[in-house]
């Protein structure tokens, strides 16, 4: 596995860059992984404004090989789109579920 330095420009109140590291087998995979910002490690937002929303320009992502042949045990865990897109299901108390049939009859 390789460590890549990625830099993703974005539009903010002013222009800036999101930069950090991703771990991937090749540059194409690094770009794909970097498209989900939670997979970028040691991220840095290079601007002087922190007002909120930003619009990333993934088509201008730059990827640079930083280190190669990194052992698997040294690679931080990364998010997958499966776990990232899971909806949060709040826990419903049991007493509420028990009352549903009675409420249905009303």
N, CA, C and O of each residue as an XYZ file, in Angstrom:
424
protein
N       0.858     -1.165      0.000
C       0.000      0.000      0.000
C       0.902      1.225      0.000
O       1.991      1.204      0.574
N       0.451      2.276     -0.637
C       1.227      3.497     -0.751
C       0.529      4.646     -0.030
O      -0.687      4.627      0.157
N       1.299      5.628      0.364
C       0.764      6.826      1.001
C       0.864      7.955     -0.010
O       1.942      8.229     -0.537
N      -0.272      8.618     -0.286
C      -0.319      9.703     -1.258
C      -0.714     11.002     -0.582
O      -1.582     11.024      0.291
N      -0.073     12.078     -0.990
C      -0.453     13.417     -0.551
C      -1.444     13.946     -1.571
O      -1.137     14.011     -2.761
N      -2.625     14.323     -1.115
C      -3.644     14.843     -2.021
C      -3.916     16.300     -1.683
O      -3.820     16.714     -0.527
N      -4.253     17.064     -2.703
C      -4.580     18.470     -2.532
C      -5.818     18.738     -3.376
O      -5.790     18.560     -4.594
N      -6.910     19.165     -2.735
C      -8.181     19.387     -3.410
C      -8.551     20.860     -3.257
O      -8.831     21.307     -2.145
N      -8.559     21.613     -4.342
C      -8.950     23.031     -4.234
C     -10.440     23.167     -3.959
O     -11.232     22.308     -4.348
N     -10.810     24.229     -3.299
C     -12.226     24.472     -3.051
C     -12.520     25.960     -3.064
O     -11.626     26.791     -2.900
N     -13.777     26.276     -3.262
C     -14.245     27.651     -3.264
C     -14.885     27.906     -1.904
O     -15.725     27.135     -1.440
N     -14.490     28.958     -1.304
C     -14.968     29.312      0.018
C     -15.295     30.793     -0.062
O     -15.588     31.287     -1.151
N     -15.259     31.494      1.004
C     -15.332     32.944      0.924
C     -14.147     33.421      0.102
O     -14.225     34.421     -0.612
N     -13.071     32.700      0.215
C     -11.915     32.876     -0.650
C     -11.477     31.480     -1.083
O     -11.997     30.487     -0.574
N     -10.555     31.394     -1.989
C     -10.106     30.080     -2.456
C      -9.149     29.466     -1.445
O      -8.401     30.167     -0.764
N      -9.191     28.162     -1.364
C      -8.317     27.451     -0.451
C      -8.059     26.052     -0.959
O      -8.476     25.693     -2.060
N      -7.371     25.263     -0.154
C      -7.071     23.873     -0.491
C      -7.281     22.991      0.726
O      -6.937     23.360      1.849
N      -7.843     21.840      0.487
C      -7.878     20.777      1.486
C      -6.718     19.867      1.126
O      -6.611     19.423     -0.017
N      -5.858     19.588      2.073
C      -4.744     18.690      1.790
C      -4.617     17.680      2.913
O      -5.082     17.918      4.027
N      -3.998     16.567      2.623
C      -3.795     15.507      3.598
C      -3.290     14.259      2.914
O      -2.795     14.313      1.788
N      -3.413     13.131      3.596
C      -2.875     11.873      3.090
C      -3.972     10.828      2.954
O      -4.881     10.753      3.780
N      -3.875     10.026      1.904
C      -4.729      8.856      1.734
C      -3.818      7.667      1.449
O      -2.686      7.828      0.995
N      -4.327      6.488      1.721
C      -3.567      5.262      1.500
C      -4.273      4.464      0.420
O      -5.457      4.152      0.546
N      -3.544      4.130     -0.647
C      -4.144      3.451     -1.789
C      -3.075      2.660     -2.529
O      -1.880      2.816     -2.281
N      -3.530      1.809     -3.441
C      -2.617      0.993     -4.243
C      -2.014      1.789     -5.404
O      -0.884      1.522     -5.814
N      -2.762      2.771     -5.939
C      -2.270      3.549     -7.070
C      -2.903      4.944     -7.047
O      -3.761      5.224     -6.210
N      -2.478      5.813     -7.963
C      -2.963      7.200     -7.979
C      -4.454      7.300     -8.248
O      -5.134      8.134     -7.651
N      -4.976      6.457     -9.144
C      -6.403      6.503     -9.467
C      -7.241      6.163     -8.230
O      -8.244      6.819     -7.952
N      -6.818      5.131     -7.492
C      -7.535      4.756     -6.282
C      -7.412      5.862     -5.229
O      -8.362      6.118     -4.488
N      -6.254      6.514     -5.159
C      -6.058      7.608     -4.205
C      -7.035      8.748     -4.483
O      -7.610      9.306     -3.549
N      -7.231      9.101     -5.755
C      -8.193     10.148     -6.110
C      -9.605      9.749     -5.718
O     -10.363     10.558     -5.182
N      -9.954      8.499     -5.987
C     -11.291      8.001     -5.664
C     -11.540      8.017     -4.154
O     -12.615      8.409     -3.700
N     -10.555      7.596     -3.394
C     -10.680      7.564     -1.941
C     -10.765      8.981     -1.378
O     -11.517      9.233     -0.437
N     -10.000      9.900     -1.951
C      -9.977     11.284     -1.463
C     -11.300     12.005     -1.715
O     -11.565     13.033     -1.093
N     -12.129     11.486     -2.613
C     -13.423     12.119     -2.887
C     -14.346     12.046     -1.677
O     -15.304     12.815     -1.592
N     -14.082     11.145     -0.747
C     -14.822     11.092      0.509
C     -13.877     11.659      1.572
O     -12.956     10.975      2.018
N     -14.105     12.888      1.965
C     -13.160     13.612      2.812
C     -12.829     12.925      4.126
O     -11.775     13.189      4.704
N     -13.708     12.045      4.615
C     -13.417     11.386      5.890
C     -12.271     10.384      5.746
O     -11.783      9.871      6.753
N     -11.831     10.094      4.524
C     -10.711      9.182      4.307
C      -9.368      9.906      4.240
O      -8.327      9.266      4.090
N      -9.383     11.211      4.349
C      -8.135     11.980      4.302
C      -7.604     12.112      5.727
O      -8.302     12.598      6.617
N      -6.377     11.679      5.931
C      -5.746     11.703      7.241
C      -4.834     12.921      7.333
O      -4.265     13.366      6.337
N      -4.706     13.447      8.543
C      -3.878     14.626      8.799
C      -4.293     15.774      7.872
O      -3.446     16.463      7.303
N      -5.617     15.969      7.729
C      -6.099     16.971      6.798
C      -5.801     18.386      7.283
O      -5.709     18.655      8.480
N      -5.657     19.269      6.314
C      -5.367     20.660      6.592
C      -6.187     21.506      5.625
O      -6.247     21.212      4.431
N      -6.816     22.554      6.141
C      -7.590     23.472      5.311
C      -6.786     24.757      5.197
O      -6.678     25.524      6.154
N      -6.231     24.980      4.032
C      -5.317     26.088      3.840
C      -6.066     27.332      3.353
O      -6.101     27.617      2.156
N      -6.658     28.060      4.286
C      -7.284     29.343      4.014
C      -7.350     30.101      5.337
O      -6.975     29.563      6.379
N      -7.816     31.326      5.301
C      -7.863     32.087      6.549
C      -9.282     32.312      7.029
O      -9.510     33.128      7.923
N     -10.243     31.600      6.449
C     -11.639     31.789      6.802
C     -12.226     30.457      7.216
O     -11.919     29.433      6.608
N     -13.053     30.451      8.225
C     -13.688     29.203      8.647
C     -15.191     29.408      8.778
O     -15.800     29.012      9.772
N     -15.778     30.027      7.768
C     -17.184     30.413      7.865
C     -18.165     29.292      7.587
O     -19.364     29.494      7.777
N     -17.726     28.120      7.149
C     -18.689     27.035      6.990
C     -18.588     26.295      5.685
O     -17.627     25.561      5.456
N     -19.578     26.478      4.817
C     -19.704     25.683      3.596
C     -18.537     25.878      2.646
O     -17.913     26.938      2.594
N     -18.264     24.823      1.897
C     -17.241     24.894      0.859
C     -17.680     24.012     -0.295
O     -18.472     23.085     -0.120
N     -17.170     24.303     -1.451
C     -17.496     23.540     -2.654
C     -16.192     23.006     -3.227
O     -15.398     23.755     -3.796
N     -15.979     21.700     -3.070
C     -14.724     21.089     -3.501
C     -14.708     20.888     -5.009
O     -15.728     20.563     -5.617
N     -13.543     21.085     -5.597
C     -13.360     20.907     -7.031
C     -12.521     19.642     -7.242
O     -11.310     19.712     -7.451
N     -13.192     18.483     -7.182
C     -12.492     17.203     -7.268
C     -11.821     16.983     -8.619
O     -10.885     16.189     -8.715
N     -12.278     17.666     -9.659
C     -11.642     17.499    -10.970
C     -10.224     18.073    -10.988
O      -9.430     17.747    -11.871
N      -9.913     18.916    -10.026
C      -8.574     19.522     -9.950
C      -7.719     18.915     -8.844
O      -6.723     19.511     -8.434
N      -8.096     17.739     -8.359
C      -7.342     17.071     -7.295
C      -5.940     16.716     -7.789
O      -5.778     16.168     -8.879
N      -4.946     17.030     -6.989
C      -3.588     16.603     -7.329
C      -3.165     15.510     -6.354
O      -3.473     15.576     -5.164
N      -2.464     14.515     -6.861
C      -2.028     13.364     -6.070
C      -0.529     13.187     -6.266
O      -0.040     13.151     -7.395
N       0.195     13.077     -5.155
C       1.641     12.905     -5.199
C       2.020     11.737     -4.303
O       1.590     11.669     -3.152
N       2.826     10.816     -4.827
C       3.287      9.681     -4.027
C       4.210     10.191     -2.930
O       5.203     10.866     -3.204
N       3.879      9.865     -1.697
C       4.655     10.311     -0.545
C       5.562      9.195     -0.030
O       6.732      9.437      0.268
N       5.028      7.968      0.076
C       5.746      6.823      0.608
C       5.181      5.575     -0.043
O       3.985      5.522     -0.326
N       6.003      4.577     -0.287
C       5.480      3.352     -0.891
C       5.774      2.155     -0.003
O       6.620      2.199      0.889
N       5.035      1.073     -0.286
C       5.199     -0.196      0.439
C       5.057     -0.040      1.954
O       5.913     -0.486      2.718
N       3.982      0.587      2.368
C       3.707      0.764      3.794
C       3.052     -0.516      4.314
O       2.104     -1.004      3.698
N       3.528     -1.069      5.425
C       2.915     -2.286      5.989
C       1.465     -2.023      6.393
O       1.139     -0.929      6.853
N       0.604     -3.007      6.225
C      -0.825     -2.860      6.510
C      -1.111     -2.429      7.946
O      -2.058     -1.679      8.179
N      -0.319     -2.883      8.907
C      -0.586     -2.524     10.303
C      -0.318     -1.047     10.595
O      -0.735     -0.554     11.643
N       0.359     -0.334      9.707
C       0.633      1.091      9.892
C      -0.399      1.986      9.208
O      -0.346      3.208      9.343
N      -1.332      1.386      8.478
C      -2.319      2.165      7.724
C      -3.542      2.414      8.610
O      -4.128      1.465      9.133
N      -3.930      3.679      8.784
C      -5.128      3.966      9.582
C      -6.378      3.412      8.910
O      -6.425      3.283      7.687
N      -7.377      3.089      9.701
C      -8.649      2.585      9.157
C      -9.301      3.678      8.328
O      -9.168      4.863      8.632
N     -10.013      3.269      7.269
C     -10.703      4.255      6.453
C     -12.172      3.910      6.344
O     -12.569      2.754      6.487
N     -12.963      4.921      6.090
C     -14.397      4.753      5.928
C     -14.685      4.139      4.572
O     -13.934      4.334      3.617
N     -15.766      3.405      4.496
C     -16.242      2.934      3.206
C     -17.580      3.589      2.955
O     -18.261      3.994      3.898
N     -17.964      3.697      1.705
C     -19.229      4.349      1.395
C     -20.396      3.580      2.006
O     -21.440      4.171      2.281
N     -20.239      2.265      2.225
C     -21.312      1.477      2.833
C     -21.575      1.942      4.264
O     -22.722      2.173      4.645
N     -20.516      2.077      5.049
C     -20.723      2.495      6.434
C     -21.011      3.987      6.513
O     -21.711      4.434      7.421
N     -20.484      4.758      5.578
C     -20.669      6.206      5.607
C     -22.105      6.602      5.277
O     -22.601      7.595      5.809
N     -22.778      5.854      4.419
C     -24.118      6.210      3.993
C     -25.218      5.512      4.780
O     -26.390      5.606      4.414
N     -24.865      4.820      5.845
C     -25.858      4.153      6.667
C     -26.669      5.203      7.414
O     -26.086      6.076      8.057
N     -28.001      5.146      7.348
C     -28.791      6.113      8.108
C     -28.720      5.807      9.598
O     -28.636      4.649     10.008
N     -28.756      6.856     10.390
C     -28.776      6.669     11.833
C     -30.179      6.239     12.249
O     -31.158      6.930     11.970
N     -30.263      5.101     12.913
C     -31.549      4.589     13.368
C     -31.598      4.794     14.878
O     -30.872      4.139     15.625
N     -32.457      5.706     15.320
C     -32.513      5.935     16.761
C     -33.123      4.727     17.464
O     -33.967      4.025     16.908
N     -32.685      4.503     18.679
C     -33.259      3.395     19.434
C     -34.613      3.843     19.990
O     -34.733      4.907     20.597
N     -35.615      3.011     19.771
C     -36.971      3.288     20.233
C     -37.188      2.499     21.508
O     -36.952      1.291     21.539
N     -37.639      3.172     22.569
C     -37.857      2.437     23.820
C     -38.918      1.364     23.650
O     -39.871      1.539     22.890
N     -38.755      0.258     24.354
C     -39.684     -0.866     24.262
C     -41.100     -0.494     24.650
O     -42.054     -0.993     24.053
N     -41.256      0.383     25.648
C     -42.611      0.741     26.077
C     -43.370      1.477     24.974
O     -44.594      1.377     24.901
N     -42.677      2.197     24.133
C     -43.335      2.879     23.023
C     -43.871      1.860     22.022
O     -44.992      1.997     21.532
N     -43.078      0.847     21.720
C     -43.509     -0.177     20.774
C     -44.694     -0.968     21.316
O     -45.569     -1.382     20.556
N     -44.721     -1.176     22.632
C     -45.834     -1.903     23.242
C     -47.148     -1.126     23.117
O     -48.216     -1.732     23.029
N     -47.079      0.189     23.108
C     -48.283      1.025     23.029
C     -48.783      1.226     21.596
O     -49.893      1.725     21.409
N     -48.024      0.864     20.612
C     -48.446      1.084     19.213
C     -49.769      0.398     18.860
O     -50.618      1.038     18.239
N     -49.988     -0.863     19.221
C     -51.290     -1.480     18.873
C     -52.472     -0.725     19.487
O     -53.504     -0.554     18.838
N     -52.324     -0.276     20.725
C     -53.413      0.469     21.386
C     -53.647      1.808     20.680
O     -54.791      2.235     20.523
N     -52.581      2.461     20.262
C     -52.718      3.732     19.567
C     -53.342      3.548     18.193
O     -54.040      4.437     17.706
N     -53.104      2.427     17.578
C     -53.654      2.140     16.255
C     -55.178      2.040     16.297
O     -55.847      2.366     15.317
N     -55.730      1.590     17.428
C     -57.177      1.423     17.553
C     -57.902      2.741     17.775
O     -59.123      2.800     17.624
N     -57.186      3.795     18.130
C     -57.820      5.087     18.395
C     -58.314      5.768     17.166
O     -58.869      6.864     17.247
